[in-house]
């Protein structure tokens, strides 16, 4: 017997949204080589981290100010605007070579990603069956991870011998344009879905008040440190490999991301059986070990072993962090806190390249790796005291009941 329509996950809407978010994240991961490109352009070292992180800063601001106004009626329009803006940014990389020009392009790039991602998320929550949200979000997260496994090795092979770095950035942005046809159909299909009552959407003041409460703020900080470590290593690995005379930086990312994806597919039940706080601490400790391994060894084989460790550690990190936030949130604020986790993600992604670049400038790549390990230990320390929080949801008044 076929599943009733309301229980189906693999609908045109869901698959279309997965395709759109996959292409959007391709346009994030393609910039794994940006630090090397900025070096080649002669951009001052003091600018490089800012230029890399500027996109995440704009994405963070976009999420904060655009999300409260998105509905199922205008989400597709926001996503379409993001696609067109991203295509324009892609073309701009061919001409922007000065630090100020690149900063403007990076900020617009980040805003475009925010419009696409926030529009997609608004439509996603309207089309997935309520009884299968866990499975749906798990599959959706894999669509976000796949570009990290695919794009770096492909562009390692293509650039800069076959296409230049800016040509690659422009080509990836243009690859998203055909998704406009999908967005047009999605907009018509999703527009008739039921909307939440206008009064149920939190204001910015409510968002700030909720974020400042005890365990919520603590877990947001833990989440930000996780993505700070992830982003700094992602954007600096290629230049780290070049400094050591190593190749196959793309393969390093493929190994790491493949491990993360496999864990999220195979070990789904572990996330429900093992205490979330234990998985979060496991993530940080294993990731710290991977940073230390990269510091101690310089051979190609052992760097791939470090990639496996990173995949194992970070593979359990994001699902555990988000599931733990769901557990400790009062039901009416679960959606809000999920969005706040996205904001903390972007803050970590913004600060990671800046702090990582500063560490490289001050202490070299060895110092950067030691700082990365220390950051993971800081994340572990920040998680202390959260052990019993998941059993007691935190209400807007700050009390656990």
FITORLO-612111 format. One record per residue (C-alpha): z, x, y. Coordinates in pm, whole numbers. Each point is the difference from the previous one (the first is absolute). Layout:
BEGIN
Z; X; Y
...
This chain:
BEGIN
0; 0; 0
-76; 127; 350
280; 47; 249
39; -275; 259
-159; 96; 333
333; 38; 178
116; 258; -261
-307; 222; 14
26; 341; 163
-354; 132; -36
-162; -235; 247
-277; 90; 244
260; 6; 278
235; 240; -179
-275; 235; -118
-158; -4; 346
331; 95; 161
54; 279; -255
-348; 134; 81
70; -14; 372
336; 179; -23
-154; 257; -237
-269; 83; 257
256; 1; 283
210; 256; -187
-312; 205; -73
-20; 31; 378
356; 134; 4
-28; 244; -289
-330; 148; 119
199; 177; 271
188; 217; -251
-225; 281; 130
65; -73; 369
241; 292; 49
-266; 241; -130
-266; -161; 223
224; 29; 306
55; 367; -82
-377; 51; -19
-46; -170; 338
253; 235; 154
238; -279; 96
336; 154; 103
264; -4; -270
233; -203; 225
-253; -286; 0
-85; -17; -370
304; -185; -131
-18; -250; 287
-369; -68; -61
61; -60; -370
303; -221; 59
-147; -193; 295
-185; -234; -234
323; -102; -174
170; -46; 337
-272; -242; 109
13; -178; -336
377; -38; 38
-37; -147; 349
-279; -227; -123
215; -139; -281
288; -58; 240
-193; -187; 267
-283; -165; -197
181; -128; -311
210; -271; 175
-319; -165; 129
-203; 5; -321
-60; -324; -192
-229; -91; -287
-239; -139; 262
-45; 323; 197
78; 269; -262
-363; 38; -107
-107; 37; 365
261; 275; 47
-123; 180; -314
-363; -28; 119
95; 143; 341
175; 286; -179
-309; 76; -209
-225; 12; 306
246; 219; 190
30; 235; -298
-377; 32; -21
-10; 92; 368
270; 261; -55
-195; 146; -290
-301; 57; 224
226; 144; 272
117; 285; -227
-355; 137; 19
39; 58; 374
373; 39; 72
92; 368; -23
266; 51; 269
367; -74; -67
22; -288; 256
-319; -163; -133
119; 29; -359
337; -148; 99
-174; -309; 142
-209; -38; -316
303; 44; -227
197; -267; 190
-291; -246; -27
-37; 93; -367
364; -89; -64
-28; -332; 183
-305; -87; -211
191; 72; -321
287; -221; 122
-234; -292; 72
-164; 28; -343
324; 47; -193
205; -265; 183
-286; -249; -19
-39; 67; -372
374; -39; -64
10; -331; 188
-282; -133; -214
148; 147; -318
330; -188; 23
-200; -319; 50
-217; 35; -311
218; 152; -274
177; -242; -238
375; -14; 77
92; 36; -367
-192; 329; -32
77; 182; 325
142; 308; -176
-314; 55; -204
-223; -70; 300
178; 247; 229
2; 260; -278
-377; -24; -38
-45; -1; 377
205; 323; 28
-229; 166; -255
-296; -82; 226
186; 193; 272
71; 299; -227
-345; 43; -155
-156; 155; 314
258; 281; -12
-127; 85; -348
-372; -41; 63
-81; 99; 359
145; 357; 25
-184; 144; -303
-328; -168; 100
22; 143; 352
108; 337; -136
-333; 3; -181
-207; -131; 292
150; 175; 300
-60; 210; 187
-300; 128; -202
-186; -333; -39
137; -200; 294
214; 116; 289
353; -134; 40
-90; -237; 288
-305; -125; -194
232; -79; -290
244; -186; 227
-285; -200; 153
-160; -79; -337
328; -129; -145
55; -229; 299
-353; -141; -32
64; -74; -369
247; -270; 106
-255; -190; 212
-153; -195; -296
348; -145; -56
-64; -212; 310
-193; -238; -226
303; -30; -228
227; -57; 300
-225; -280; 127
28; -185; -331
374; 70; -23
53; -142; 347
-156; -334; -97
184; -22; -332
343; 103; 126
2; -192; 331
92; -325; -172
307; 141; -177
342; -131; 98
166; 180; 291
372; 70; 34
167; -204; 273
-40; 181; 338
375; 7; 47
46; 188; -326
-174; 312; 130
259; 246; 138
-17; 128; 357
0; 369; 89
365; -34; 107
90; -141; -342
-191; 281; -168
197; 261; 195
336; -170; -68
-72; -26; -371
-117; 363; -23
324; 125; 154
223; -156; -265
177; 231; -247
-181; 49; -330
-332; -122; 144
-8; 278; 260
120; 253; -258
-274; -87; -247
-262; 3; 276
107; 359; 77
-20; 93; -369
-351; -150; -14
-111; 188; 313
115; 335; -144
-192; -75; -323
-326; -47; 189
76; 290; 235
6; 232; -302
-308; -165; -152
-210; 18; 320
92; 356; 97
-98; 135; -341
-315; -212; -18
-140; 130; 329
105; 364; -46
-81; 62; -368
-362; 97; 57
90; 262; 261
288; 116; -224
-245; 53; -285
-242; 187; 226
279; 228; 125
77; 94; -362
-363; 43; -104
13; -306; -228
-262; -267; -52
-5; -355; -135
228; -161; 259
-177; -326; -78
87; 35; -369
364; 51; 102
-2; -342; 171
-184; -160; -292
265; 120; -245
284; -115; 225
-150; -344; 69
-106; -53; -362
360; 59; -109
126; -242; 266
-247; -270; -105
76; 45; -372
374; -31; 61
-48; -319; 203
-216; -152; -272
183; 116; -312
361; 2; 121
9; -338; 176
294; -115; -212
205; 308; 95
10; -120; 362
177; -318; -113
234; 156; -261
127; 316; 172
207; -29; 320
-233; 43; 299
233; 245; 178
-7; 231; -304
-380; -1; 2
-4; 76; 373
231; 301; -46
-206; 113; -301
-311; -15; 221
156; 221; 266
148; 257; -237
-322; 43; -202
-206; 21; 320
237; 267; 137
-54; 193; -324
-377; -22; 47
26; 143; 354
213; 287; -132
-246; 66; -283
-286; 23; 251
212; 244; 201
74; 223; -299
-339; 10; -172
-345; 86; 132
-226; -43; -305
-247; -285; -43
149; -131; -327
356; -29; 128
-116; -177; 315
-146; -267; -229
337; -20; -178
154; -62; 342
-256; -279; 52
120; -164; -322
362; 21; 119
-98; -152; 335
-184; -279; -180
302; -76; -218
250; 11; 287
-204; -186; 257
-137; -237; -262
338; -169; -33
85; 31; 371
-197; -265; 185
42; -289; -251
373; 69; -28
48; 19; 376
-183; -327; 64
166; -180; -292
342; 118; 119
-68; -132; 350
-94; -334; -158
330; -5; -190
224; 72; 297
-181; -236; 241
108; -356; 67
-285; -226; -127
-119; -114; 343
-33; 363; 111
-177; 146; -304
-344; -24; 157
126; 147; 327
167; 293; -173
-318; 66; -202
-184; 37; 332
275; 227; 132
-51; 220; -307
-366; 30; 104
111; 107; 347
235; 264; -141
-286; 116; -225
-219; 54; 304
280; 178; 189
35; 244; -290
-377; 45; -16
-4; 71; 374
287; 249; 5
-92; 175; -327
-308; 191; 122
165; 83; 334
318; 141; -154
-194; 161; -284
-239; 169; 243
295; 119; 209
166; 144; -313
-320; 187; -92
-27; 138; 355
364; 114; -1
55; 125; -356
-337; -1; -177
-92; -207; -304
298; 127; -200
236; -123; 270
-180; -335; 10
52; -47; -375
371; 82; 30
31; -251; 286
-176; -258; -221
253; 56; -278
284; -27; 251
-145; -328; 136
4; -144; -354
367; 96; -32
64; -171; 335
-165; -312; -143
233; 17; -300
301; 32; 233
-117; -297; 207
-5; -212; -316
372; 59; -60
201; -315; 54
-289; -227; -92
95; -21; -367
157; -346; 11
-200; -142; 289
-275; -153; -211
234; -248; -163
101; -149; 338
-278; -113; 237
55; 98; 363
-22; -297; 236
-110; 19; 366
365; -2; 113
45; 329; -187
226; -136; -275
-64; 37; -375
82; -329; -174
